[in-house]
Amino acid sequence: MLYWALVFFVVALIAGALGFGGIASASSGIAQILFFLFLILFAASLIMGLVRRR
């Protein structure tokens, strides 16, 4: 999932550099959503791992 967030981030950077504002904005939004979803799932898996060890 982090891979896809980085892919959409790179697409947003390239689209922004070429002047495609709508595509850059959409790609940036998707990258942000995927990144935060990755962070939430990562934190949940860390917490579950700590709970199971005790």
RALIN-V114335 format. One record per pair of residues at least 12 apart in sequence whose C-alpha atoms are under 7 Angstrom apart, sorted by the first residue. I is the first residue (numbers start at 1). J is the second residue. Records with the same first field share a line. If there is no record, write none. Layout:
I: J / J
This chain:
1: 34 / 38
2: 35 / 38
5: 31 / 34 / 35
6: 31
8: 27 / 28 / 30 / 31
9: 27 / 28 / 31
11: 27
12: 24 / 25 / 27 / 28
